[in-house]
Amino acid sequence: MATTEQTSKVSEIRSEMPYASNYIFLNAGSYGPIPQRTLDAIQAYQQLEFTEGRSFVRLGETKTVAREAAAQAFNVPVSQVALARNTTEGMNIGIMGINWQQGDELIITDTEHPGGQYPSYLVARRYGVQLRRVKLGDASGDVVGAVEAAITPRTRMIVTSHLTWNTGTVLPVQEIQELARKHDLLLILDAAQSAGSMSIDLSDLDIDLYATPGQKWFCGPEGTGATFVSERGIEQLQQTVASGSSMQYGAVEHVGGYVLPHTGANRFEMSGVNQPNIAGYTTSVSWISQYLGMDWVSERIAHLGRYAWDKLSRLEAVNVITPKERMAGLVSFSVEGVEPPALVERLAQDGVIIRNIGFPVCSRLSTGFYNTEEDIDKAVSAIENAHRELTK
């Protein structure tokens, strides 16, 4: 039962997010609703650029503030933060960041998003790297043991997720990182679904590379995010692109063709960023991680996720795929006799927004901190009604 204080806090949040109030929005795993304060920050910055022009000095200040907000949210030094346009960009930074040799091996799981799959497959094609694909299924079994069994003397990297996008399973990433250190491997982690939905202390996890987006659970604008690179990762990962943002200005030796990168993770950043969107990202991340508090946010998301899991599991026609003992705010499920795209389309007619997944073939809902138990109840009722209609 929600307390009066809790109800008041959620009401305040929903007043900033009209989309989450006008619809039963359960798709933060794709795009989070943008809060009013973030829209205000974006528009104010655009107005500033319109009236006072764009500025290299302002750009530097804007990026510095964004890195500081991200560093505070994940409890890491600012030197370990690289601003990125999305999770996939961060995954490319890591996967492309070593000098691959033919016959090297890369471990990847069967639960990975294309953001981790595609760059992994690209290095396999380009450099003759052997992929060792670990089958995790719903990842409710011995994940660490399965990954360790795939390691050979030729293995150089492990690519996996913190929270799987398709089955909604939280993987034991700290144990996987310890395994990577034991075998002197780099761990490249897709954090698209964990960043903003779980309270994460990267100083404790010390992941080699942790790639996050801004537009999902952090409810920021598209084309924003941050990639966190540990000291070990900074030492071992090579730059794959060079720009004015990644190199030390003026530190050039023209005869030898040498230029110094930045000393921290910002050596992996690209130039030509959307400054208003970065200001919006900073606002969203600061609001959620500091004003609302990541502990409260993650606990609420997890509570609503378990509430949805319980409600869905009671429906005879529904098979819940996500393992309850290893879940956060994603719930994947299938409905007997109903194709996931048809279910998504039918629910949208009732104002219930979820999405479908291709592997495994299922539907997925995401419980945001702005959602309520009433949202879940209405969504479950709509799923039950859709099953009756679509299987007549």
RACORDA-V15115 format. One record per pair of residues at least 24 apart in sequence whose C-alpha atoms are under 6 Angstrom apart, sorted by sequence separation. I is the first residue (numbers start at 1). J is the second residue. D is the distance in Angstrom with one decimal. If there is no record, write none. Layout:
# RACORDA-V15115
i=I j=J d=D
i=I j=J d=D
This chain:
# RACORDA-V15115
i=105 j=129 d=5.5
i=107 j=131 d=6.0
i=109 j=133 d=5.2
i=245 j=269 d=5.9
i=305 j=329 d=4.5
i=91 j=116 d=6.0
i=102 j=127 d=5.5
i=104 j=129 d=5.0
i=105 j=130 d=4.6
i=106 j=131 d=5.1
i=107 j=132 d=4.7
i=108 j=133 d=5.0
i=109 j=134 d=4.5
i=110 j=135 d=5.2
i=208 j=233 d=4.8
i=245 j=270 d=5.7
i=102 j=128 d=4.5
i=103 j=129 d=5.3
i=105 j=131 d=5.8
i=107 j=133 d=5.9
i=109 j=135 d=6.0
i=245 j=271 d=5.2
i=302 j=328 d=4.7
i=88 j=115 d=4.6
i=92 j=119 d=5.9
i=102 j=129 d=5.5
i=243 j=270 d=5.9
i=302 j=329 d=5.1
i=157 j=185 d=5.1
i=161 j=189 d=5.2
i=301 j=329 d=5.3
i=334 j=362 d=4.9
i=138 j=167 d=5.8
i=156 j=185 d=5.1
i=157 j=186 d=4.7
i=158 j=187 d=4.9
i=159 j=188 d=4.9
i=160 j=189 d=5.3
i=161 j=190 d=4.4
i=162 j=191 d=5.5
i=333 j=362 d=5.5
i=334 j=363 d=6.0
i=157 j=187 d=6.0
i=163 j=193 d=5.6
i=333 j=363 d=5.4
i=163 j=194 d=5.4
i=174 j=205 d=5.6
i=332 j=363 d=5.6
i=332 j=364 d=4.3
i=331 j=364 d=5.6
i=331 j=365 d=5.4
i=330 j=365 d=5.9
i=330 j=366 d=4.7
i=329 j=366 d=5.6
i=329 j=367 d=5.2
i=105 j=154 d=5.5
i=106 j=155 d=5.8
i=104 j=154 d=5.2
i=105 j=155 d=4.3
i=105 j=156 d=6.0
i=106 j=157 d=5.1
i=107 j=158 d=4.7
i=108 j=159 d=4.9
i=108 j=160 d=6.0
i=221 j=277 d=5.9
i=220 j=281 d=4.9
i=305 j=367 d=5.6
i=304 j=367 d=5.9
i=220 j=284 d=5.5
i=301 j=367 d=5.7
i=218 j=285 d=5.9
i=301 j=368 d=5.5
i=301 j=369 d=5.2
i=300 j=369 d=5.7
i=297 j=369 d=5.7
i=199 j=294 d=5.3
i=199 j=295 d=5.7
i=199 j=298 d=5.8
i=198 j=298 d=4.7
i=197 j=298 d=5.3
i=90 j=211 d=4.9
i=87 j=211 d=5.1
i=87 j=212 d=4.8
i=74 j=200 d=5.9
i=75 j=201 d=5.5
i=87 j=213 d=5.0
i=74 j=201 d=5.3
i=76 j=203 d=5.5
i=86 j=213 d=4.8
i=74 j=202 d=5.7
i=75 j=203 d=6.0
i=86 j=223 d=5.9
i=90 j=227 d=5.4
i=85 j=223 d=4.4
i=86 j=224 d=5.6
i=85 j=224 d=4.4
i=86 j=225 d=5.2
i=98 j=237 d=5.6
i=85 j=225 d=5.5
i=97 j=237 d=4.7
i=98 j=238 d=5.8
i=84 j=225 d=5.0
i=97 j=238 d=4.6
i=83 j=225 d=6.0
i=84 j=226 d=5.0
i=83 j=226 d=4.4
i=82 j=226 d=5.6
i=82 j=227 d=5.1
i=81 j=227 d=6.0
i=81 j=228 d=4.8
i=80 j=228 d=5.5
i=80 j=229 d=5.1
i=80 j=230 d=6.0
i=168 j=322 d=5.4
i=167 j=322 d=5.2
i=170 j=326 d=5.3
i=169 j=326 d=5.4
i=170 j=327 d=5.6
i=169 j=327 d=5.1
i=168 j=330 d=4.8
i=168 j=331 d=5.9
i=167 j=332 d=5.7
i=32 j=215 d=6.0
i=82 j=265 d=5.1
i=31 j=215 d=5.5
i=32 j=216 d=4.6
i=81 j=265 d=5.4
i=82 j=266 d=4.5
i=31 j=216 d=4.4
i=32 j=217 d=5.5
i=34 j=219 d=5.1
i=79 j=264 d=4.7
i=80 j=265 d=4.9
i=30 j=216 d=5.6
i=33 j=219 d=5.4
i=34 j=220 d=6.0
i=79 j=265 d=5.9
i=29 j=216 d=5.6
i=32 j=219 d=4.3
i=82 j=269 d=5.8
i=28 j=216 d=5.3
i=28 j=217 d=5.4
i=66 j=282 d=5.0
i=73 j=289 d=5.5
i=69 j=286 d=6.0
i=46 j=276 d=5.9
i=45 j=276 d=5.2
i=42 j=276 d=4.8
i=42 j=277 d=5.9
i=42 j=280 d=5.2
i=41 j=280 d=5.5
i=38 j=280 d=4.9
i=38 j=283 d=5.6
i=38 j=284 d=5.9
i=24 j=351 d=5.9
i=26 j=353 d=5.5
i=27 j=354 d=5.1
i=23 j=351 d=5.1
i=24 j=352 d=4.7
i=25 j=353 d=4.9
i=26 j=354 d=5.3
i=29 j=366 d=5.8
i=27 j=365 d=5.8
i=28 j=366 d=5.6
i=26 j=365 d=5.3
i=27 j=366 d=4.9
i=26 j=366 d=4.8
i=26 j=367 d=5.6
i=24 j=375 d=5.8
i=14 j=370 d=6.0
